[in-house]
Amino acid sequence: MIENAIFKALADPTRRAIFEKLSVGRMNATSLRDGMEISQSAMSQHLAVLRGAGLVREERQGRFVNYEVDPVGMTLLVNWLAKYRAFWPTRIDALNNLLKEMDQ
């Protein structure tokens, strides 16, 4: 399932930080490394995982490569979360009722 790849990719704090930087807009790998203590090869590996999960896409312009969030990957993530959105309100209500009963 693609959702597994998405969650596996985002499980790593460095990849989450990279993804959050890209959520602001398109960047190259050098800009992504700003403020992070990470080698160029490690950045390339993290970007490869994010691309493989469908969360990030690259655009080549000559010898320059820019990365950006891939809306298709985000759609898959949002759709997965939407399946569980209806589940939580009833569960939270049941938990509230149980806690009230326990207080009595």
Backbone as a ProteinNet text record, in pm:
[ID]
protein_1_A
[PRIMARY]
MIENAIFKALADPTRRAIFEKLSVGRMNATSLRDGMEISQSAMSQHLAVLRGAGLVREERQGRFVNYEVDPVGMTLLVNWLAKYRAFWPTRIDALNNLLKEMDQ
[TERTIARY]
83.7	0	87.7	47.2	123.2	120.8	12.2	4.7	120	157.9	270	398.1	422.4	542.5	537.4	419.3	404.5	435.7	375.2	397.5	539.6	596.6	735.6	828.2	800.7	882.6	872.3	752.1	731.7	766.4	796.4	833.2	969.4	1051.9	1185.6	1178.7	1230.8	1221.6	1293	1402.1	1472.1	1386.2	1323.2	1237.1	1115.8	1061.7	949	992.9	1112.6	1163.9	1181.7	1233.2	1249.9	1113.3	1018.9	883.9	819.5	838.3	781.9	844.3	975	1039.3	979.6	955.8	901	755	685.4	545.5	532.4	641.5	642.3	658.8	730.9	752.8	869	890.8	995	1133.7	1223.2	1360.5	1456.1	1583	1685.2	1745.7	1825.5	1881	1970.2	2044.2	2131.6	2049.5	1940.8	1853.1	1787.7	1751.9	1691.2	1788	1916.6	2017.6	2044.6	2005.9	2029.5	1967.6	2049.1	2001.8	1996.2	2034.6	2033.9	2176.8	2214.2	2346.7	2334.6	2340.2	2319	2406.6	2465.5	2550.4	2464.2	2528.4	2457.6	2407.8	2489.6	2446.7	2330.2	2330.6	2217.7	2091.2	2105.8	1989.9	1934.5	2022.9	1978.4	1902.5	1950.8	1883.3	1744.9	1736	1606.2	1508.7	1557.9	1471.8	1426.7	1513.4	1476	1362.6	1368.2	1261.2	1130.2	1137.7	1017.5	960.1	1046.8	1000.1	937.4	1001	949.9	812.8	787.7	657.5	553.9	597.9	505.2	474.2	554	529.3	600.7	708.2	790.7	818.3	822.4	861.5	975	1048.9	1161.8	1139.9	1198	1192	1334	1379.5	1515.6	1511.6	1602.9	1621.2	1770.2	1810.2	1952.9	2020.7	2123	2192	2135.3	2032.5	1970.7	1846.3	1826.4	1710.4	1638	1509.6	1425.6	1326.4	1292.4	1199.6	1078.1	963	840.3	748	652.5	553.6	471.7	448.6	367.4	222.2	132.4	-7.8	-74.1	-27.5	-86.5	-61.6	60.8	93.1	14.4	-3.1	-81.4	-226.7	-278.9	-417.8	-435.4	-338.8	-345.8	-347.1	-264.8	-257.9	-388.2	-439.9	-565.9	-681.4	-685.2	-791.6	-783.8	-662	-646.2	-697.9	-662	-707.7	-859.2	-917.8	-1062.6	-1141.1	-1084.8	-1153.4	-1176.4	-1089.3	-1096.1	-1158.4	-1183.2	-1239.6	-1375.3	-1460	-1592.7	-1583.5	-1477.8	-1459.4	-1437	-1360.5	-1317	-1426.2	-1516.7	-1618.6	-1700.4	-1739.6	-1817.2	-1730.8	-1606.2	-1514.7	-1489.7	-1473.7	-1450.8	-1575.2	-1692.4	-1817.6	-1827.8	-1794	-1799.3	-1699.7	-1581.3	-1482.5	-1532.1	-1591.2	-1647	-1754.8	-1842.6	-1948.1	-1887.5	-1786.6	-1721.5	-1656.3	-1588.7	-1525.1	-1627.9	-1741	-1848.8	-1900.4	-1919.2	-1964.7	-1863.5	-1737.1	-1634.2	-1629.6	-1663	-1664.8	-1779	-1884.8	-2002.2	-1988.9
-118.7	0	124.4	220.9	345.8	419.3	401.5	467.7	423.3	296.1	246.7	322.4	344.2	416.6	561.1	621.4	759.6	770.3	683.8	691	651.4	557.3	519.6	637.8	705.9	821.5	931.9	957.8	1066.2	1027.5	900.1	855.5	910.4	941.6	993.6	1145.2	1193.7	1337.6	1426.9	1378.7	1459.4	1473.8	1364.6	1372.1	1460.3	1453.9	1543.3	1688.4	1718.5	1855.7	1900.5	1812.2	1843.3	1867.8	1779.5	1792.1	1923.2	1959.6	2085.9	2205.9	2201.3	2310	2322	2207	2208.9	2251.7	2240.7	2282.9	2434	2505.5	2650.9	2684.2	2599.3	2624.7	2544.4	2556.6	2483.5	2526.3	2426.6	2454.1	2354.9	2394.3	2299.5	2232.5	2129.5	2052.3	2136.8	2229.9	2315.7	2402.4	2460.2	2540.7	2455.8	2334.5	2244.7	2212.1	2207.1	2174.1	2289.6	2411.8	2527.5	2503.4	2519.6	2502.4	2357.9	2265.9	2123.9	2072	1991.9	1930.2	1795.5	1800	1680.2	1691.7	1582	1583.4	1587.7	1622.9	1626.2	1487.2	1384.6	1249	1203.2	1240.2	1204.6	1277.1	1403.5	1478.4	1409.4	1366.1	1297.1	1169	1096	973.2	1003.2	1105.5	1142.2	1186.9	1264.6	1309.4	1191.6	1093.2	973.9	898.3	888	820.1	898.2	1030.6	1113.5	1105.8	1102.8	1086.6	949.7	846.9	711.2	693.9	769.8	764.2	850.5	925.2	1010.5	1141.9	1179.3	1303.7	1423.9	1397.2	1504.2	1471.4	1575.5	1556.7	1653	1620.5	1705	1761.6	1876.9	1941.1	1981.2	1928	1958.1	2073.2	2167.6	2279.4	2286.5	2223.1	2213.5	2127.4	2181.8	2104.7	2130.4	2212.5	2244.8	2159.2	2118.2	2037.1	2106.1	2128.3	2184.2	2077.8	2082.4	1986.4	2061.3	1993.3	2050.8	1938.9	1974.9	1877.8	1831.9	1702.4	1645.9	1637.8	1713	1712.2	1574.5	1488.2	1354.2	1275.8	1280.6	1212.8	1269	1399.4	1462	1417.9	1403.8	1358.8	1218.2	1130.9	995.4	998.3	1083.8	1095.4	1151	1254.8	1316	1216.6	1142.3	1042.1	932.6	890.8	788.9	840.8	963.8	1022.8	1042	1073.2	1096.4	971	853.3	728.7	716.4	773.8	759.4	880.3	983.3	1105.8	1079.9	1000.6	971.6	881.9	805	711.5	782.3	889.9	951.5	1021	1096	1162.5	1065.4	952	856.1	793.7	769.7	714.1	814.1	938.7	1041.3	1057.9	1055.7	1062	944.2	824.5	706	717.9	771.3	791.1	892.3	1001.1	1101.7	1040.7	959.5	893.8	799	725.1	633	709.3	819.2	898.9	958	1001	1053.1	944	823.9	711.1	675.5	685.4	652.4	755.6	880.8	986.3	968.3	900.8	886.7	775.7
0	0	0	-76.4	-83.5	50.5	128.7	258.6	348.5	339.2	419.3	385.3	257.6	214.9	262.9	259.4	304.3	453.1	534	678.3	715.3	643.3	668.6	636.9	528.7	491.5	595.1	644.3	740.3	883.4	907.3	1042.2	1084.2	987.5	1017.1	1041.1	1154.6	1185.1	1083.1	1025.8	924.8	800.1	758	639.2	665.8	787.6	820.2	811.5	860.2	853.8	708.9	625.2	482.1	419.1	448.6	393	437.6	564.3	614.2	544	519.2	445	304.9	241.1	105.4	103	214.9	217.1	199.3	221.5	201.4	54.5	-17.6	-160.5	-214.3	-340.6	-414.2	-366	-349.7	-305.4	-370	-377.1	-420.3	-297.4	-318.2	-207.2	-117.2	-175.2	-94.9	-0.3	-49.7	35.3	143.2	108.4	206.2	318.9	289.3	390.3	485.8	448.6	535.9	672.8	776.5	913.2	959.4	872.9	908.5	902.4	998.6	995.8	927.2	795	713.4	588.9	548.5	429.4	303.6	193.4	65.3	28.2	53.6	17.2	105.1	232.7	319.6	274.2	233.9	183.3	59.2	-29.1	-150.5	-116.4	-16	24.2	82.9	166.4	224.8	115.9	21.4	-88.4	-174.3	-191.5	-268.8	-199.9	-68	6.3	-6.9	7.2	-5.7	-148	-248.2	-386.9	-406.4	-352.2	-365.7	-302.1	-196.3	-128.8	-200.2	-300	-374.2	-305.8	-206.1	-132.9	-193	-267.4	-323.8	-469.6	-550.2	-690.3	-720.9	-825.1	-863.3	-1002	-1023.5	-1155	-1192.7	-1301.7	-1347.9	-1447.5	-1424.3	-1516.7	-1545.4	-1653.9	-1683.5	-1579.1	-1515.4	-1411.7	-1272.7	-1263.9	-1135.6	-1114.2	-989	-952.9	-838.1	-857	-751.2	-707.2	-579.8	-521.7	-470.4	-474.8	-421.8	-375.4	-291.7	-244.8	-364.5	-374.3	-482.1	-435	-497.9	-454.5	-461.6	-551	-562.2	-433.5	-383	-258.9	-141.9	-141	-34.5	-42.2	-162.1	-179.4	-122.2	-147.3	-92.6	59.7	117.5	263.2	319.4	257.8	303.5	290.5	181.6	163.4	268.6	303.4	406.6	540.7	572.8	698.9	701	587	579.4	614.6	584.4	618.2	768.5	847	991.9	1061.1	985.2	1041.5	1107.9	1047.1	1101.7	1224.9	1235.7	1345.6	1478.5	1479.5	1604.4	1684.1	1625	1708.5	1794	1736.6	1815.9	1924.6	1896.4	1996.6	2109.7	2075.3	2177.7	2263.5	2202.2	2279.6	2375.5	2327.4	2412.4	2527.9	2500.9	2606.2	2708.7	2662.1	2754.1	2842.8	2784.5	2862.6	2966.7	2927.4	3019.5	3135	3105.3	3209.3	3305.2	3251.9	3337.6	3430.4	3375.6	3457.1	3565.7	3534.1	3630.2	3743	3713.1	3814.2	3913.4	3872.3	3958.7	4056.1
[MASK]
++++++++++++++++++++++++++++++++++++++++++++++++++++++++++++++++++++++++++++++++++++++++++++++++++++++++

